[in-house]
Amino acid sequence: MFKFTAIVIALISATVFYVIFKEPPPLPQIPEVQWRDDAVQDTQLHPFSINVSEKVLDSLKQQLKSTTYVAPLKNVNFTYGFDSNQLQKIITYWEKNYQWRNREKLLNSVPHYRTKILGLNIHFIHIKQNPNTKTTKKVLPLLLLHGWPGSVKEFYSVFPLLSKVQEKYDFVFEIVAPSLPGYGFSDGAQYPGFGTAQIAQISKLLMERLGHKKFYVQGGDWGSLIGTDLATLYPESVIGFHNNMCPMPNNLKSYVQLFIGSFWPELYADKAFQHRLYPLSSTFSYLMTESGYMHLQATKPDTVGVALSNSPAGLAAYILEKFSTWMNYNYRDLPDGGFDPKSFEGRHYTLDDLLDNVMIYWTTNSITTSMRLYSENFNKERRSMNLESMPTVVPTVCAAYPYDLVYTPEAILRNKFTNLLYLSHMPRGGHFAAFEEPQLFAQDLWKAVCNIENLVHDKPRNKCQ
């Protein structure tokens, strides 16, 4: 018995030693592929303006008017999905009170462009410093990456906060915020195999086309994973990375730490976040309850896409539900799901802002192409790249929001992000950080870049606050 135990211990020790000290595999090379057949070679930057036709708007109103509803169950609130009584109120508001032309002007209030990269028309917002503003501050290119079911609309409240010159820092930002390929005003691919690594490649090529060989990256949701791939595959291009949904590293050491942390969370987690690690906590139940969409989109995105592309009410319910439960999982226990007009008091966004995001998907018919990203990132080809277990070496700061979908402790994140400066534990907010808490988000991003700049230049140039 002693002999057997000794052999088992020796095998476990050898495995752990191998996992911890083995050399990481070489980074894969992402080939440059033309993702559309009808691609015309064009490297120019074209000014772009959002201009939805009256025909599309008239058709939308007719469809909204003809929406039918099934009465909800009694006293279940949003636990069965979007309560149809509340949905009817939103659809009525959308049809009769929401003014798209006014919202269109708001969306066009920042500079939009399109350019063709690897056969895809890529839309992006580009906010430069005013050339008439006299400043000697260093200009830092900043790439902002959104996720699903979001869009560039998520960043509108932080644009002025990030583009404004801050006296306490010796740098300013030049902002580039693209619509992810297949989302909104950017083309989707016509061939399979277009996942986050390929979007990372296109993002790098976009920044290079704008004259930026080195730049900062910020991402949440898919933007988090695209940004991680970008920083992992092209460390020579990324100065620093700010991430508000840092992914769980895919290696044995991380899973062992997570297992231990589920019993003794105080070993790894900040006090306010320790409850997120308990295996029987409401967090794990919440993830199981809220992840059905992911399995559907990872396997049959085109099937559900048919329904969502032909019903604006269905699309609104599908998208807005995520802007309820992903902001705060307690909203599903409210009769209004957090959508009653009084519920918006004190928030940094309105129902119009939420409908702007839905309109971007509806008017571009991009819900199907957006959902395909799930299929492309949960398939065998993606897994074979093993990018999740490869180290990300660029300076990184992660931000954890209390109501976000996932939480990974700092000690575990360091298994992936080998140059992680720190993990910020935010006092409030959920999954859509820039949209929900623009001030908190912007402050944390300024501070993160400040700390990275000090590290990169090997001396404290700024007092980071």
C-alpha positions, 0 to 999 in steps of 0.5 A: 500500500505504501509503495502504491501511494508513493508511486501515485504521489510521484506521478502527480508531482511529476505531472505538476512539475511538467505543467508548471515548468514546461516550455510554452508551445510556439505561437501559431501563424494566422494566414491572411485569408480573403473572407469574401468572394466579392472583395474588391481591393481597396485600402482607402479610408472612406468616411461613413455615415449611418443613414437608414432608409425610410423603407426600412423604418416603415417596415419596422413600424409595421412589424412592431405593430403586428407583434403578438404576445403570449401571456406570461406565467403568474409571479415568475418575473423574468425567470422564464425569460423576457416577461411579455407584459413588459416586452409589450410596453417596450415594443409600444414605446419603440413603435410610437415614441422612439425617434430614430432620426434623432438617435441617428444624429447622435450616433453620427456625432462622432467620426465614422469610417470604413475600410476593406481588410482581407475582403471585409468592409470594416467599420470603425469610429476614429476620434483624434485629438483636436489639432487646434488644442495646444498640447505637448502630451504624448498621443497613445492609440487606443483600440476599444473592442466590444462584444455580443450582444453589444456594439460600438454604442456601448462606448458613446458615454466613455468617448468624451471621458477618454478623449478629454485631456487629463492634466495629471497625465502626460498622455492623451488617447486617440480612440479607434472603436471598430464594429466587430466583423459580422456586427453592425456596419462591418461585413461578416465572413462568407467562409467558416473559420473566422474566430477571435484570432482572425478578428485579432489579426484584422484589428492589428491590420486596421491599426497599422493602416491608421499608422499605429504599429504599437497601440493599447487595447481594451476589451470586454466580452468578445472584445476581451477574448479578441484582445487576449488573442491580439496581445498573445499573437502580436506582443510586438504590436500591443503596448498594454492591455486593459481587460474587463472580463479576463478569461480563465487560463486553460491549464492544470495549475489554474484548475487546481487553484480554482478547485482549492479556492472553491473550498478556501476562497480567502486564499485567492479572492478579494473579500467582496468577491469570495462568494463567487468561488463557492461551488454551490453558490448562486453564481454557479447556478446563475451561469447554468441558468443563463448559458443556454443561449451560448450552446445554441449559438455555438451549434446552430446560430443560423437557425435561431438567426432566421427567427431573430432576423424576421421579428424585431420584437423577438430580436429586442427580447433576445438582446435586451434580456442580456442587458438585464440579467448580465448587468445584475442577476437580481433583475430577473427577480423583478417584475419589470426586469429592470426596464420600468421607466423608474428603474432607469433613474440614477443609471447612466443609460436610458431605454433609448440607448438600449434600443439604439443597440437593437436598431444597429443589429436590426437595420444591418441584419447582422444578428446571424453573422454576429452569433456565428462567432460562438460557433467559430470559437467553440470548434475543434479548429479553434481548440487545436490552436491552444491559444488559451494556454499560451502566455500573454506577455504584454503588460496587462491590467484586469478589472473585475465588476461584481455582477459580471458573468465570470470572476477569476482571481488574480493569482490564477490570472497570472498563469495566463497573463505573465505580466499582470500588473494588478486586478482592479476590484470595482465597487459596482457594475456588471458585464457591460462596464463602459455602458453601465459605469462610464466614469468608473470604467474610464478612470480605471482605464486611465489609471491602468495605462498610466501604470503601464506607461510607467512600467514601459518607460521604467520610471514613474512619469505619472502619478497614477490615481 
